[in-house]
Amino acid sequence: MAVKYLKKSPKTPSTDDSKTAEIVKKLLKEIEVSKEDACINLTKKFDDYDGEIVVSKEKIEKISKELDQKTKDDIQFSHERVRKFAEAQLKNYGQDFEVELSPGLYAGQKLIPVNTAGCYIPGGRYAHIASAVMSVTTAKVAGVKNIIACSPPKKNIGAHPAIIYTANLCGADVILNLGGVPGIAAMTNGLFNNPPADILVGPGNQFVAEAKRILFGKVGIDLFAGPTEIAVIADDKADAEMVAVDLVGQAEHGYNSPAWLYTTSKRVADEVIKRVPELIAELPEIPRKSAEAAWRDYGEVILCDTDEEMATISDEYAPEHLEVQTQNLEWFHKRLKNYGSLFIGEETTVAYGDKCSGTNHILPTKGAGKYTGGLFVGKFIKTLSFQRMTKESTKSVGAACARISRYEGMEAHARTGDVRLRKYGFSN
C-alpha cells in the first residue's frame, strides 16, 4: 500500500528561516558592537523590562520563600526524574539501557547509527589519504548504512587515485569526483542518485567549512572547522630542535595554520625562534611558502613562569593538537582540559595522529575544544531516549505534568494529563 497523506502541511519547519536569519544577524552585530548596553536596550525594546539583568541572590531567596509549596513540590518531582535519568545516562554512556525512575515509570535510551554519512576528503595540494581513513573507517565501524565519499578531482584524472583506493578499502559505498561547495551540496541534497546525507564529516578549506556551517541544521556536521593548529607545552627538559620540527610540521598545512609554543624555558624559546625559520627554509617550495606565512602571521612563543601558567594559557587557546614535552607529563595529562587531541611526551607527535597511530585527526579548532571533542564513532550514532509507563504511574506523573503545564500557561499540555487521569480513574 502506498503512503497517502490525508492532510498535508502547506509549510515546513524551515519556512520562516531566511527571514529569521536576517533579523538575528542584525541583532548579533548590534550586540557585538555595543555589548552589555545593546543587551539592555534590546531587552527594554522587546520585553519591556528595565530591571536588573543578573538575578541577585536576594531575589532568588525571596522567590523561594514566596512560591507556593505545591508548585515547588511539582518542580522537585520533575527535577528528581530528570536528574535520575541523566545519572543513568552517564553511568551507561555509550550503550542501550532502561531504568525505572519511579514506580511504573521506565525510561531509557537506544543508540542508532545515522542512515547516511557524507565524508569530505580534501584534495588540492596534497593527497589526504589519512583523511579518507579517519572519516570513512569511523563511519563504517559506527554502523552507518550508506557512506558517500567525495574528493576534488584533477583535470583528466578525477580524485587522487590513492584517495579513491583508501575510501573504497575503508568502506565507502559511493565515491564522487566532487570538491568544495559542489561536493558538500551534492551529499547534503542527495544528488547523483544517492540518499541525502544525515551528517557531513571531514576537513576542508574555508569554502568547505562555510558550506557546512550554512547547511548545518538541514544536515548534521562533525564540527565547525578552521585551519589546523598545533601547540607545544615545553619546559627546560624539552629538546628544542624537536619542538621546532614539530611546529613546522603543522605550519606546512597552510598560510593560516597557527603554531604556538608555551614554555617556562627562555633557552627553549630562543632556540625555537631561531630554528623554525631555518627549518622552513629547507622545505620544498609549496610547503615552504605555506609554513613561512603561517609562522610569520600566526606563530606565537609565550614565556611563562610556572607549569600552571602554561596549562592555563593552553586551556584558553584550546588548541586542536597539543603536545606536552616536559618533566611532569602525568601532571599535565591530569590538569589539561581543553584540546582536540593530546600528545604526551616527545616520543609521540602530531603527525603520528594525523596519519596512522589510531586516534582521529578530524578535531576541533578555533577554541571549539572548550566544548567538544573530535570525530569518533559517537558522532555517527544518535542517542535516542524512550519512556513507557504503567497506568498506575499516571496518578503521580500525570497530575504533576498537568499542574506544571498550567503554571506555565500551557493548557493543551495539561489536558493530555487530564484525559489519562480521568480514563484510568484518578483525579488531579
C-alpha positions as CSV (number, residue, x, y, z in Angstrom):
1,M,0.0,0.0,0.0
2,A,1.4,3.4,-1.0
3,V,1.7,6.2,1.6
4,K,-1.3,8.5,1.3
5,Y,-1.4,12.0,3.0
6,L,-4.9,12.6,4.4
7,K,-3.7,16.1,5.4
8,K,-0.5,17.7,4.0
9,S,1.0,20.7,5.6
10,P,1.4,23.8,3.4
11,K,4.5,24.8,5.3
12,T,7.6,23.2,6.8
13,P,9.6,23.9,10.0
14,S,12.1,25.8,7.8
15,T,9.5,28.1,6.1
16,D,10.4,31.2,8.1
17,D,14.2,30.5,8.4
18,S,15.5,33.1,6.0
19,K,13.6,36.0,7.4
20,T,14.6,35.0,10.9
21,A,18.2,34.6,10.0
22,E,18.4,38.2,8.7
23,I,16.8,39.6,11.9
24,V,19.1,37.6,14.1
25,K,22.3,38.6,12.2
26,K,21.4,42.2,12.6
27,L,20.8,41.8,16.4
28,L,24.0,39.8,16.9
29,K,26.0,42.5,15.1
30,E,24.5,45.2,17.3
31,I,25.4,43.2,20.5
32,E,28.9,42.5,19.2
33,V,29.5,46.3,18.8
34,S,27.7,47.7,21.9
35,K,27.9,44.6,24.2
36,E,26.0,45.0,27.5
37,D,24.4,48.3,26.5
38,A,22.8,46.6,23.5
39,C,21.5,43.7,25.6
40,I,19.9,46.1,28.0
41,N,18.4,48.3,25.3
42,L,17.1,45.4,23.3
43,T,15.5,43.9,26.4
44,K,13.7,47.1,27.0
45,K,12.5,47.1,23.4
46,F,11.4,43.5,23.1
47,D,10.5,42.6,26.6
48,D,9.6,46.0,28.1
49,Y,11.9,45.2,31.1
50,D,14.1,47.7,32.8
51,G,15.3,45.9,35.9
52,E,18.4,44.0,36.9
53,I,20.0,41.7,34.4
54,V,22.0,39.4,36.7
55,V,19.5,37.9,39.2
56,S,20.6,38.6,42.7
57,K,20.9,36.1,45.5
58,E,18.4,38.2,47.4
59,K,15.8,37.9,44.6
60,I,16.3,34.1,44.4
61,E,15.8,33.8,48.2
62,K,12.7,36.0,48.0
63,I,11.2,33.8,45.3
64,S,12.0,30.6,47.1
65,K,10.1,31.9,50.1
66,E,7.1,33.2,48.2
67,L,6.5,30.4,45.7
68,D,3.6,28.1,46.9
69,Q,4.7,24.7,48.3
70,K,2.7,22.6,45.8
71,T,4.4,24.2,42.8
72,K,7.8,23.7,44.5
73,D,6.9,20.1,45.1
74,D,6.0,19.5,41.5
75,I,9.2,21.2,40.3
76,Q,11.1,18.9,42.7
77,F,9.3,15.9,41.2
78,S,10.4,16.9,37.7
79,H,13.9,17.6,38.8
80,E,14.4,14.3,40.5
81,R,13.3,12.3,37.5
82,V,15.4,14.3,35.0
83,R,18.4,14.0,37.4
84,K,18.0,10.3,37.8
85,F,17.8,9.8,34.1
86,A,20.8,12.0,33.4
87,E,22.7,10.0,36.1
88,A,21.7,6.7,34.4
89,Q,22.9,8.1,31.0
90,L,26.2,9.0,32.5
91,K,26.6,5.6,34.1
92,N,25.6,3.8,30.9
93,Y,27.3,6.1,28.5
94,G,27.7,4.6,25.0
95,Q,25.2,1.8,25.5
96,D,21.5,1.0,25.4
97,F,19.7,0.9,28.8
98,E,16.4,1.2,30.6
99,V,15.8,2.3,34.2
100,E,12.8,2.6,36.4
101,L,12.8,6.3,37.6
102,S,9.8,5.8,39.9
103,P,7.2,3.1,40.3
104,G,5.8,2.2,36.9
105,L,7.8,4.9,35.0
106,Y,10.5,3.4,32.8
107,A,12.9,5.4,30.7
108,G,15.9,4.5,28.6
109,Q,18.0,5.1,25.5
110,K,18.8,3.4,22.3
111,L,21.9,4.1,20.2
112,I,21.1,4.0,16.5
113,P,23.6,4.9,13.7
114,V,22.6,7.6,11.2
115,N,21.5,6.1,7.9
116,T,23.8,8.1,5.5
117,A,27.1,9.8,6.1
118,G,28.9,12.2,3.7
119,C,32.7,12.1,4.1
120,Y,34.6,15.0,2.6
121,I,38.2,14.2,1.7
122,P,40.4,17.2,0.8
123,G,42.4,17.2,-2.4
124,G,44.2,20.3,-3.6
125,R,48.0,20.5,-2.9
126,Y,48.2,17.2,-1.0
127,A,46.7,13.7,-1.3
128,H,44.9,13.4,2.0
129,I,44.9,9.6,2.3
130,A,44.7,9.8,6.1
131,S,41.5,12.0,6.0
132,A,39.8,9.2,4.0
133,V,40.9,6.7,6.6
134,M,39.7,8.8,9.5
135,S,36.2,9.6,8.3
136,V,35.2,6.6,6.3
137,T,36.6,4.0,8.7
138,T,34.9,5.6,11.7
139,A,31.6,5.8,10.0
140,K,31.8,2.1,8.9
141,V,32.6,1.0,12.5
142,A,29.7,3.0,13.8
143,G,27.4,1.0,11.6
144,V,26.4,3.7,9.1
145,K,24.4,2.0,6.3
146,N,25.3,4.4,3.4
147,I,28.7,6.1,3.3
148,I,29.3,8.6,0.5
149,A,32.8,10.0,0.0
150,C,33.8,12.9,-2.2
151,S,37.1,14.5,-3.1
152,P,38.2,17.2,-5.5
153,P,39.1,16.0,-9.0
154,K,42.2,16.9,-11.0
155,K,41.9,17.6,-14.7
156,N,41.7,14.4,-16.8
157,I,42.2,12.3,-13.7
158,G,39.4,12.8,-11.1
159,A,40.0,12.4,-7.4
160,H,43.5,11.3,-6.4
161,P,43.9,7.5,-7.1
162,A,45.3,6.9,-3.6
163,I,42.2,8.6,-2.1
164,I,39.9,6.5,-4.2
165,Y,41.7,3.3,-3.2
166,T,41.6,4.3,0.5
167,A,38.0,5.3,0.6
168,N,37.0,2.1,-1.1
169,L,39.2,0.0,1.2
170,C,37.7,1.7,4.3
171,G,34.1,1.0,3.3
172,A,32.7,3.9,1.2
173,D,29.7,2.8,-0.8
174,V,29.9,5.6,-3.3
175,I,32.9,7.9,-4.3
176,L,32.2,11.2,-6.0
177,N,34.7,13.2,-8.1
178,L,33.5,16.5,-6.5
179,G,35.1,19.0,-4.2
180,G,34.4,22.3,-2.5
181,V,30.9,23.6,-2.3
182,P,29.5,21.3,-5.0
183,G,30.7,18.2,-3.1
184,I,29.2,19.4,0.2
185,A,25.9,20.4,-1.5
186,A,25.7,17.2,-3.5
187,M,26.0,15.0,-0.4
188,T,23.5,17.2,1.5
189,N,20.9,17.2,-1.2
190,G,21.2,13.5,-2.3
191,L,22.3,14.2,-5.8
192,F,23.7,11.7,-8.3
193,N,21.1,9.1,-7.2
194,N,22.3,9.0,-3.6
195,P,20.3,9.3,-0.4
196,P,20.7,12.7,1.3
197,A,23.4,12.7,4.0
198,D,22.3,12.8,7.6
199,I,25.7,14.1,8.7
200,L,28.7,15.6,6.9
201,V,32.2,15.0,8.3
202,G,35.8,15.7,7.2
203,P,38.1,18.7,7.0
204,G,38.3,21.1,4.1
205,N,39.2,24.7,3.1
206,Q,37.4,27.8,4.2
207,F,34.7,27.3,1.5
208,V,34.0,23.8,2.6
209,A,33.8,24.9,6.2
210,E,31.4,27.8,5.3
211,A,29.2,25.5,3.2
212,K,28.9,23.1,6.2
213,R,28.1,26.0,8.5
214,I,25.4,27.3,6.3
215,L,23.8,23.9,5.7
216,F,24.0,22.9,9.4
217,G,20.5,22.2,10.6
218,K,19.4,20.8,7.3
219,V,22.2,18.3,7.8
220,G,24.3,17.4,10.8
221,I,28.0,18.2,10.8
222,D,31.0,17.0,12.8
223,L,32.2,20.4,13.8
224,F,32.9,23.9,12.6
225,A,36.4,23.5,11.4
226,G,39.1,26.2,10.8
227,P,42.7,26.0,9.8
228,T,44.7,23.3,11.6
229,E,46.5,24.2,14.8
230,I,49.4,23.0,16.9
231,A,50.6,24.0,20.4
232,V,53.5,22.6,22.3
233,I,54.0,22.9,26.1
234,A,57.7,22.6,26.9
235,D,59.9,23.1,29.9
236,D,63.7,23.3,30.1
237,K,63.9,19.5,29.7
238,A,62.4,19.7,26.2
239,D,64.5,19.1,23.1
240,A,64.2,22.5,21.4
241,E,65.1,21.0,18.0
242,M,62.3,18.5,18.2
243,V,59.9,21.2,19.3
244,A,60.8,23.4,16.4
245,V,60.5,20.5,13.9
246,D,57.0,19.6,15.3
247,L,55.8,23.2,15.0
248,V,57.0,23.4,11.3
249,G,55.4,20.0,10.7
250,Q,51.9,21.6,11.2
251,A,52.7,25.0,9.8
252,E,53.1,23.5,6.3
253,H,49.3,22.8,6.2
254,G,48.5,26.3,5.1
255,Y,49.3,30.0,5.3
256,N,46.8,30.5,8.2
257,S,47.8,27.5,10.3
258,P,48.7,28.6,13.9
259,A,51.7,27.2,15.7
260,W,52.1,28.1,19.3
261,L,54.7,27.4,22.0
262,Y,54.1,27.8,25.7
263,T,57.3,27.4,27.7
264,T,58.9,28.1,31.0
265,S,62.4,27.9,29.4
266,K,64.0,31.0,27.9
267,R,66.6,28.8,26.3
268,V,64.0,26.6,24.6
269,A,62.1,29.7,23.4
270,D,65.2,31.4,21.9
271,E,66.3,28.2,20.2
272,V,62.9,27.6,18.7
273,I,62.6,31.2,17.4
274,K,66.0,30.8,15.8
275,R,65.4,27.3,14.3
276,V,61.8,27.5,12.9
277,P,62.7,29.9,10.1
278,E,65.8,27.8,9.3
279,L,63.8,24.6,9.1
280,I,61.1,26.2,7.0
281,A,63.8,27.5,4.5
282,E,64.9,23.9,3.9
283,L,61.4,22.7,2.8
284,P,60.3,22.2,-0.8
285,E,58.6,25.3,-2.4
286,I,54.9,24.5,-1.7
287,P,55.1,23.6,2.0
288,R,57.8,26.3,2.4
289,K,55.5,29.1,1.3
290,S,52.7,27.9,3.5
291,A,54.9,27.5,6.6
292,E,56.6,30.9,6.1
293,A,53.3,32.7,6.0
294,A,51.8,30.6,8.9
295,W,54.8,31.2,11.2
296,R,55.1,34.9,10.3
297,D,51.4,35.7,10.8
298,Y,50.1,33.1,13.2
299,G,53.1,31.8,15.1
300,E,53.5,32.6,18.8
301,V,56.1,31.9,21.5
302,I,54.8,32.6,25.1
303,L,57.1,32.5,28.0
304,C,55.5,31.5,31.3
305,D,56.8,31.4,34.9
306,T,55.2,28.1,36.0
307,D,53.6,24.9,34.8
308,E,50.2,26.1,36.0
309,E,50.6,29.2,33.8
310,M,51.4,27.1,30.8
311,A,48.3,24.9,31.5
312,T,46.1,27.9,32.0
313,I,47.0,29.6,28.7
314,S,46.8,26.3,26.9
315,D,43.3,25.8,28.1
316,E,42.4,29.4,27.0
317,Y,43.6,28.7,23.5
318,A,42.1,25.1,23.4
319,P,44.4,24.0,20.6
320,E,43.4,21.4,18.1
321,H,46.7,19.4,18.6
322,L,48.6,19.8,21.9
323,E,52.0,18.3,22.6
324,V,53.5,18.1,26.1
325,Q,57.2,17.8,26.3
326,T,58.0,18.3,30.0
327,Q,59.3,16.5,33.0
328,N,55.9,16.4,34.6
329,L,53.9,14.6,32.0
330,E,51.4,13.0,34.3
331,W,50.5,16.3,36.0
332,F,49.8,17.9,32.6
333,H,47.7,14.9,31.5
334,K,45.5,15.3,34.6
335,R,45.4,19.1,34.6
336,L,44.7,20.0,30.9
337,K,41.1,20.2,30.0
338,N,40.7,21.9,26.6
339,Y,42.3,20.5,23.4
340,G,41.4,18.4,20.4
341,S,44.0,15.6,20.9
342,L,46.8,15.3,23.3
343,F,50.3,14.0,22.5
344,I,52.2,13.1,25.7
345,G,56.0,13.1,25.7
346,E,58.5,13.6,22.9
347,E,58.1,10.1,21.7
348,T,54.8,10.9,20.0
349,T,54.0,13.8,17.7
350,V,51.0,15.3,15.9
351,A,52.0,13.8,12.6
352,Y,51.6,10.3,14.1
353,G,48.0,11.1,15.0
354,D,47.4,12.8,11.7
355,K,48.5,9.8,9.6
356,C,48.4,6.4,11.2
357,S,48.7,5.9,15.0
358,G,44.9,5.4,15.6
359,T,43.4,8.5,17.1
360,N,41.2,10.5,14.8
361,H,42.7,13.7,13.2
362,I,39.4,15.4,12.5
363,L,39.5,17.7,15.5
364,P,38.0,20.9,16.9
365,T,39.8,24.2,16.0
366,K,39.3,27.9,16.9
367,G,38.7,27.2,20.6
368,A,36.0,24.6,20.0
369,G,38.0,22.2,22.2
370,K,36.3,24.0,25.1
371,Y,33.0,22.4,24.3
372,T,33.6,19.4,22.0
373,G,36.0,16.7,21.1
374,G,36.9,15.4,17.6
375,L,35.4,12.9,15.3
376,F,34.6,9.5,16.9
377,V,32.1,6.7,16.4
378,G,29.6,8.6,18.6
379,K,29.3,11.4,16.0
380,F,27.6,8.9,13.7
381,I,25.3,7.5,16.4
382,K,22.1,9.0,17.6
383,T,21.4,8.7,21.4
384,L,17.6,8.4,21.4
385,S,15.5,8.3,24.6
386,F,12.3,6.5,25.2
387,Q,9.8,6.0,28.0
388,R,6.9,3.7,28.9
389,M,4.6,3.8,31.9
390,T,2.0,1.8,33.7
391,K,-1.5,3.2,34.2
392,E,-0.8,3.4,38.0
393,S,2.2,5.7,37.5
394,T,-0.1,8.2,35.8
395,K,-1.5,9.1,39.2
396,S,1.7,10.9,40.1
397,V,3.2,11.8,36.7
398,G,0.1,12.9,35.0
399,A,-1.1,15.1,37.9
400,A,2.3,16.7,38.2
401,C,2.5,17.3,34.5
402,A,-0.9,18.9,34.4
403,R,-0.1,21.2,37.3
404,I,3.3,22.3,35.9
405,S,1.8,22.9,32.4
406,R,-1.0,25.1,33.8
407,Y,1.6,27.0,35.9
408,E,3.5,27.6,32.6
409,G,0.3,28.7,30.9
410,M,0.2,25.6,28.5
411,E,-3.4,24.4,28.9
412,A,-3.3,21.9,26.0
413,H,-0.3,20.2,27.6
414,A,-2.2,20.0,30.9
415,R,-5.2,18.4,29.2
416,T,-3.1,15.5,27.9
417,G,-2.5,14.6,31.5
418,D,-6.1,15.2,32.5
419,V,-7.6,12.8,29.9
420,R,-5.4,10.0,31.1
421,L,-6.1,10.7,34.8
422,R,-9.9,10.5,34.0
423,K,-9.6,7.4,31.9
424,Y,-7.6,5.5,34.4
425,G,-9.8,6.5,37.4
426,F,-7.6,9.1,39.1
427,S,-8.4,12.7,40.0
428,N,-6.0,15.6,39.7
